[in-house]
Amino acid sequence: MTKSDLLFGDESDRFRSIIVITDGETHDDNALEEVKDLATKGIMINTVGIGSPTGSTIIDANGKEKRDAAGNVVISKLNEQILQQVAAATNGKYVHLENSEAAVNEILSQFSQIEKKALGDTSLYTYQTFYAWMVLPMLLFLATESFLPDRKKIKK
């Protein structure tokens, strides 16, 4: 059982999406393989990048700079490349968070198109035609109808 099975359950669910708000720093070498596995299950990942590509410090809840175990200031760098790859692999969208209102509007517009994008994915199509089974009975009904009178006979 994979991580995605635990998070999303049965594959029969449709139109599943994740919004990831992150700086994109990855500590997992298999992140893109996991994303491709989610994409095959029809899960869309929309990524929102926060921070700066040049790097910036992280401020904790007390207003102080976050430090690692050695006492060094932690600097977080935005990795837009991996966030764009994750979004592209799953028919999602990457948005750099500069203006929160604009970012929310872009993600909402993405959600309004989720059904179109999911239906555009041929992995969701199941082609089973049953019309051939109905042709013979319908032809028999049509032939029978031609022998039936249009009016009822009126008895005197």
Order of alpha helices (4+ residues) and beta strands (2+ residues): alpha-beta-alpha-beta-beta-beta-alpha-beta-alpha-alpha-alpha
